[in-house]
Amino acid sequence: MILPHMSSTGDPTSAPGRGPVPDDSRAGPGLGWFEGLAGKLLIAMPGIGDPRFERAVILMCVHAADQAMGVTVNRPLDGVTLRSVMGKLGVDGAEAAPDQDVLSGGPVERERGFVLHTDDYETLDSTLPIGSGISMTATREVLDALTDSDRRPHRSRLVLGCASWAPGQLEGELAQNVWLTAEVEADIVFDDAHDTKWNRALARLGISADRLSAAAGHA
């Protein structure tokens, strides 16, 4: 793990994205018959009822019959940068890493780190392919690679924490129209224009953010 493995927040599993964190040993190909959302985006509908998920855009990393886990890609942590985190962890050459914000991935295990990156980087037995040219690695090795321009992936983003759902929970939320789903776009995952990611994700579905918000306000 990049950061010490912490316990869950203890939030009720009925709340969006706050179920138990999935077991790493089972995170990978062949998880079962229901993996349809891995590698796709969840887009929070207006009025979701939890400020931590208002206008959230979540990249789904695991979606199986018994677990679902994703990370929010449009919530930068105030004053927290990749270099500052690497410096605190004692990573040699941290100043050579990309100068970028660290994202808050969700309310579960907020001290646990994941690096989203393009699939031109891989560590044996540690990298999880997500889809659409994006992978995730959660070991110290990827941080070391980020300090080396010859070894690091073309694009990357450190995320702390995740959103996790109990079996059947996400499907229930989708049935209640809590989330929309869309195909992933690399820029939405990796670029720094966090304030526009929700609008851009909706635009991929041909939906105007202004019209959606107005319709929700009159529901």
C-alpha positions as CSV (number, residue, x, y, z in Angstrom):
1,M,0.0,0.0,0.0
2,I,1.1,3.5,-0.7
3,L,-0.2,4.8,2.7
4,P,-1.1,2.9,5.8
5,H,-4.2,0.7,5.4
6,M,-6.9,2.4,7.5
7,S,-10.3,1.2,8.6
8,S,-13.6,2.2,6.9
9,T,-15.3,5.4,8.0
10,G,-18.1,3.5,9.6
11,D,-20.7,5.3,7.5
12,P,-23.9,3.3,6.9
13,T,-23.7,1.1,3.8
14,S,-27.1,2.6,2.7
15,A,-25.4,5.9,1.9
16,P,-24.0,6.3,-1.6
17,G,-20.5,5.1,-2.1
18,R,-19.9,4.2,1.5
19,G,-20.0,0.4,1.6
20,P,-17.1,-1.8,2.7
21,V,-13.8,-1.4,0.8
22,P,-13.2,-4.4,-1.6
23,D,-10.5,-7.0,-0.8
24,D,-7.4,-6.3,-2.9
25,S,-6.8,-10.0,-3.3
26,R,-10.0,-10.3,-5.4
27,A,-9.6,-7.1,-7.4
28,G,-8.9,-8.2,-10.9
29,P,-10.1,-10.0,-14.0
30,G,-12.6,-12.9,-13.6
31,L,-14.5,-11.4,-10.7
32,G,-17.8,-12.8,-11.9
33,W,-20.6,-12.2,-14.3
34,F,-21.5,-8.6,-13.4
35,E,-18.6,-6.4,-14.3
36,G,-20.4,-4.0,-16.6
37,L,-19.4,-0.7,-15.1
38,A,-15.7,-1.3,-14.5
39,G,-13.9,1.3,-16.6
40,K,-16.9,3.6,-16.9
41,L,-17.9,6.8,-15.2
42,L,-20.6,7.3,-12.6
43,I,-22.1,10.8,-12.7
44,A,-24.0,12.1,-9.7
45,M,-27.5,13.3,-10.4
46,P,-28.4,16.7,-8.9
47,G,-29.9,16.5,-5.4
48,I,-28.0,13.3,-4.5
49,G,-28.4,14.3,-0.8
50,D,-24.7,14.0,0.3
51,P,-22.4,17.0,-0.2
52,R,-19.4,14.7,-0.6
53,F,-21.0,13.4,-3.8
54,E,-22.6,16.5,-5.2
55,R,-21.6,16.8,-8.9
56,A,-19.2,13.9,-8.3
57,V,-17.6,12.0,-11.2
58,I,-16.4,8.6,-10.2
59,L,-14.2,6.2,-12.2
60,M,-15.4,2.7,-11.6
61,C,-12.5,0.4,-10.9
62,V,-14.2,-2.8,-9.8
63,H,-17.8,-3.9,-10.4
64,A,-18.7,-7.5,-9.7
65,A,-21.7,-9.3,-8.2
66,D,-20.2,-9.2,-4.7
67,Q,-18.4,-5.8,-4.7
68,A,-18.1,-2.4,-6.4
69,M,-15.4,0.2,-6.0
70,G,-14.5,3.4,-7.7
71,V,-12.6,6.7,-7.1
72,T,-13.8,10.3,-7.5
73,V,-11.8,12.2,-10.1
74,N,-13.0,15.8,-9.6
75,R,-12.4,16.5,-6.0
76,P,-8.9,18.0,-5.4
77,L,-7.7,18.0,-1.8
78,D,-6.9,21.6,-0.7
79,G,-3.2,22.2,-0.4
80,V,-2.3,18.5,-1.0
81,T,0.1,17.9,-3.9
82,L,1.7,14.7,-5.2
83,R,5.1,16.1,-4.3
84,S,4.1,16.9,-0.8
85,V,2.7,13.5,-0.2
86,M,5.8,11.8,-1.6
87,G,8.0,14.0,0.5
88,K,6.1,13.0,3.7
89,L,6.5,9.3,2.7
90,G,10.3,9.8,2.2
91,V,10.2,9.0,-1.5
92,D,13.6,9.9,-3.0
93,G,13.5,12.5,-5.8
94,A,10.0,13.6,-4.9
95,E,10.7,17.1,-6.4
96,A,11.1,15.4,-9.9
97,A,7.5,14.0,-9.8
98,P,4.7,15.8,-11.7
99,D,3.5,19.0,-9.9
100,Q,-0.2,18.2,-9.6
101,D,-3.1,18.1,-7.1
102,V,-4.0,14.9,-5.2
103,L,-7.7,13.9,-5.4
104,S,-10.1,12.8,-2.7
105,G,-11.3,9.5,-4.1
106,G,-14.2,9.1,-1.6
107,P,-15.2,8.7,2.0
108,V,-13.9,5.1,2.5
109,E,-10.3,4.6,3.7
110,R,-9.3,8.1,3.1
111,E,-5.7,7.5,4.1
112,R,-5.3,4.8,1.4
113,G,-3.6,5.8,-1.8
114,F,-4.3,4.7,-5.4
115,V,-2.5,5.9,-8.5
116,L,-4.6,6.0,-11.7
117,H,-2.4,6.0,-14.8
118,T,-2.2,5.3,-18.5
119,D,-1.5,1.6,-19.3
120,D,2.0,2.3,-20.6
121,Y,3.1,1.5,-17.0
122,E,2.6,-1.8,-15.2
123,T,4.0,-3.6,-12.2
124,L,3.7,-7.4,-12.1
125,D,0.8,-8.6,-9.9
126,S,0.1,-5.1,-8.6
127,T,-1.5,-3.2,-11.5
128,L,-5.2,-3.5,-12.2
129,P,-6.3,-2.8,-15.8
130,I,-9.5,-0.7,-15.6
131,G,-10.2,-0.2,-19.2
132,S,-9.9,2.4,-22.0
133,G,-6.2,2.6,-21.6
134,I,-6.4,3.3,-17.8
135,S,-5.0,1.2,-15.0
136,M,-4.6,1.5,-11.3
137,T,-1.6,0.6,-9.1
138,A,-1.5,0.9,-5.3
139,T,2.1,0.0,-4.3
140,R,5.2,2.1,-3.4
141,E,6.8,1.1,-6.6
142,V,4.6,3.3,-8.7
143,L,5.5,6.4,-6.6
144,D,9.2,5.7,-7.2
145,A,8.5,5.4,-11.0
146,L,6.8,8.8,-10.9
147,T,10.1,10.5,-10.0
148,D,11.7,9.1,-13.2
149,S,10.8,10.6,-16.6
150,D,11.9,7.4,-18.3
151,R,9.8,5.0,-16.2
152,R,6.7,6.9,-15.3
153,P,3.4,6.6,-17.2
154,H,2.4,9.2,-19.7
155,R,-0.4,10.4,-17.4
156,S,-1.2,9.7,-13.8
157,R,-3.1,11.0,-10.7
158,L,-2.8,10.1,-7.1
159,V,-6.1,9.6,-5.3
160,L,-6.7,9.1,-1.6
161,G,-9.7,7.2,-0.5
162,C,-12.4,5.5,-2.5
163,A,-16.1,4.9,-2.8
164,S,-17.3,1.4,-2.2
165,W,-20.6,-0.4,-2.3
166,A,-22.0,-3.5,-0.7
167,P,-23.5,-6.3,-2.9
168,G,-26.5,-5.0,-4.7
169,Q,-26.2,-1.5,-3.3
170,L,-24.9,0.3,-6.4
171,E,-27.5,-1.5,-8.6
172,G,-30.2,-0.2,-6.2
173,E,-28.9,3.3,-6.5
174,L,-28.8,3.1,-10.3
175,A,-32.4,1.9,-10.3
176,Q,-33.3,5.0,-8.2
177,N,-31.6,7.3,-10.7
178,V,-28.9,8.4,-8.2
179,W,-26.2,8.0,-10.9
180,L,-25.9,8.3,-14.6
181,T,-23.2,6.2,-16.4
182,A,-20.9,7.2,-19.3
183,E,-17.9,6.0,-21.2
184,V,-14.6,7.2,-19.7
185,E,-12.5,10.0,-21.3
186,A,-8.9,10.2,-20.3
187,D,-8.9,14.0,-19.9
188,I,-11.8,13.8,-17.4
189,V,-9.7,11.4,-15.3
190,F,-6.3,13.1,-15.6
191,D,-6.5,16.8,-16.4
192,D,-6.6,19.7,-13.9
193,A,-9.9,21.3,-14.9
194,H,-11.7,19.7,-12.0
195,D,-14.5,22.3,-11.9
196,T,-15.7,21.3,-15.4
197,K,-15.5,17.6,-15.2
198,W,-19.1,17.0,-14.2
199,N,-20.3,19.2,-17.0
200,R,-18.0,17.4,-19.5
201,A,-19.0,14.0,-18.3
202,L,-22.7,14.9,-18.9
203,A,-21.9,16.3,-22.3
204,R,-20.6,12.9,-23.3
205,L,-24.2,11.7,-22.9
206,G,-25.5,14.7,-24.8
207,I,-27.0,16.2,-21.6
208,S,-26.8,19.9,-20.7
209,A,-25.8,20.4,-17.1
210,D,-27.9,23.5,-16.8
211,R,-31.0,21.8,-18.1
212,L,-30.5,18.7,-15.8
213,S,-30.0,20.9,-12.7
214,A,-33.2,22.9,-13.6
215,A,-35.2,19.8,-14.1
216,A,-34.0,18.4,-10.8
217,G,-35.0,21.6,-9.1
218,H,-38.6,21.2,-10.3
219,A,-38.9,17.5,-9.6
